[in-house]
Amino acid sequence: MDVSQDRAHRAWRVAGRIARLSDNLIPIGPWGIGLDGVLAWVPGANTLYSVGAGGLLIYEAIGAKASAYTLLRMGLYLTANSALTEIPVIGWAMDTLFRGHLMAARALQKDIERRFGPAEMPPEWRRGRGAQRQAVQVAG
């Protein structure tokens, strides 16, 4: 059964939301911290969130019929991200900085864009660092 463009683009948007929530809720320069980074310091919650968000990304990738290569890449990013949560303090610090959910989400989004073209970006995603920079340029 083939996947529709609407279903694939829904997966693209879900992946973007997970990436933003997990790894880019609070932008810090070119970097960012999200729930995954904050929960990295809470034993148990860190693994639960990491595996849950990763599982949702894989579910969306399967629903969008992502390529085997994309699924493998996503699996590697998510496994590394979840494995870091098992190492106290040093692993938690590394997990705070490692953006595994974001990397997996981008891999899925690129796969979808390659097959179906770019999805329409939700309006709330257009506000942010780029919009702020544009406002500063207009004002300056």
C-alpha positions as CSV (number, residue, x, y, z in Angstrom):
1,M,0.0,0.0,0.0
2,D,1.3,3.4,-0.9
3,V,1.4,6.3,1.5
4,S,-0.4,9.5,0.5
5,Q,1.3,12.9,0.4
6,D,-1.1,14.1,3.2
7,R,0.0,11.2,5.5
8,A,3.7,11.8,4.7
9,H,3.4,15.5,5.4
10,R,1.6,14.8,8.6
11,A,4.5,12.7,9.7
12,W,6.9,15.5,8.6
13,R,5.0,18.0,10.9
14,V,4.9,15.5,13.8
15,A,8.6,14.9,13.5
16,G,9.2,18.7,13.5
17,R,7.1,19.1,16.7
18,I,8.9,16.3,18.5
19,A,12.3,17.7,17.4
20,R,11.3,21.2,18.7
21,L,9.9,19.9,22.0
22,S,12.8,17.5,22.6
23,D,15.8,19.5,21.5
24,N,14.9,23.1,20.7
25,L,12.4,24.4,23.2
26,I,14.8,27.1,24.5
27,P,17.1,28.3,21.7
28,I,20.6,29.2,22.8
29,G,22.5,30.6,19.9
30,P,22.7,27.9,17.2
31,W,22.0,25.3,19.9
32,G,18.9,24.6,22.0
33,I,17.6,22.7,25.0
34,G,14.3,20.9,25.2
35,L,12.5,18.4,27.4
36,D,15.0,15.7,26.6
37,G,17.9,17.9,27.9
38,V,16.0,19.0,31.0
39,L,14.8,15.5,31.8
40,A,18.3,14.0,31.3
41,W,18.9,15.0,34.9
42,V,15.9,13.1,36.2
43,P,16.7,9.4,36.5
44,G,13.9,7.3,35.1
45,A,12.0,10.2,33.5
46,N,14.9,10.7,31.1
47,T,14.7,7.2,29.7
48,L,10.9,7.2,29.6
49,Y,10.8,10.4,27.7
50,S,13.6,9.6,25.3
51,V,12.3,6.1,24.4
52,G,8.7,7.4,24.1
53,A,9.5,10.3,21.8
54,G,11.9,8.1,19.8
55,G,9.2,5.4,19.5
56,L,6.7,8.0,18.2
57,L,9.3,9.2,15.6
58,I,9.8,5.6,14.4
59,Y,6.0,5.0,14.3
60,E,5.7,8.1,12.1
61,A,8.6,7.0,9.9
62,I,7.0,3.6,9.4
63,G,3.6,5.2,8.7
64,A,5.3,7.5,6.1
65,K,7.1,4.4,4.6
66,A,10.5,5.9,5.1
67,S,13.4,4.0,3.5
68,A,15.3,1.3,5.4
69,Y,18.4,3.6,5.4
70,T,16.4,6.4,7.0
71,L,15.0,4.0,9.6
72,L,18.5,2.7,10.4
73,R,19.9,6.3,10.8
74,M,17.0,7.2,13.0
75,G,17.4,4.1,15.1
76,L,21.1,4.8,15.6
77,Y,20.5,8.4,16.6
78,L,17.7,7.4,19.0
79,T,19.6,4.5,20.5
80,A,22.6,6.7,21.2
81,N,20.4,9.3,22.7
82,S,18.6,6.8,25.0
83,A,21.9,5.1,25.9
84,L,23.4,8.3,27.2
85,T,20.7,8.6,29.8
86,E,21.9,5.4,31.5
87,I,25.3,7.0,32.5
88,P,25.0,9.1,35.6
89,V,26.1,12.7,35.5
90,I,28.5,12.5,32.5
91,G,25.9,10.8,30.4
92,W,23.2,13.2,31.5
93,A,25.4,16.1,30.6
94,M,26.1,14.6,27.2
95,D,22.4,13.8,26.7
96,T,21.6,17.5,27.4
97,L,23.8,18.5,24.5
98,F,23.2,15.5,22.1
99,R,20.3,16.3,19.9
100,G,19.3,12.8,18.9
101,H,15.6,13.4,18.5
102,L,16.3,16.4,16.3
103,M,18.7,14.4,14.1
104,A,16.2,11.6,13.7
105,A,13.4,13.9,12.9
106,R,15.5,15.7,10.3
107,A,16.4,12.4,8.7
108,L,12.7,11.5,8.4
109,Q,11.8,15.0,7.1
110,K,14.5,14.8,4.4
111,D,13.3,11.4,3.4
112,I,9.7,12.7,3.1
113,E,10.8,15.8,1.2
114,R,12.8,13.7,-1.3
115,R,9.7,11.6,-2.1
116,F,6.8,14.1,-1.7
117,G,8.3,17.6,-1.7
118,P,8.4,19.9,1.2
119,A,5.5,20.1,3.6
120,E,3.8,23.3,4.5
121,M,5.4,24.7,7.7
122,P,2.8,25.4,10.4
123,P,2.5,29.2,11.0
124,E,3.8,29.0,14.6
125,W,7.1,27.6,13.3
126,R,7.6,30.8,11.2
127,R,7.9,32.9,14.3
128,G,11.2,32.5,16.1
129,R,14.8,33.2,15.6
130,G,14.4,33.9,11.8
131,A,11.4,36.2,12.3
132,Q,13.2,38.0,15.1
133,R,16.3,38.5,13.0
134,Q,14.1,39.8,10.1
135,A,12.4,42.2,12.5
136,V,15.7,43.5,13.7
137,Q,16.9,44.0,10.1
138,V,13.8,46.0,9.2
139,A,14.0,48.1,12.3
140,G,17.8,48.7,11.9
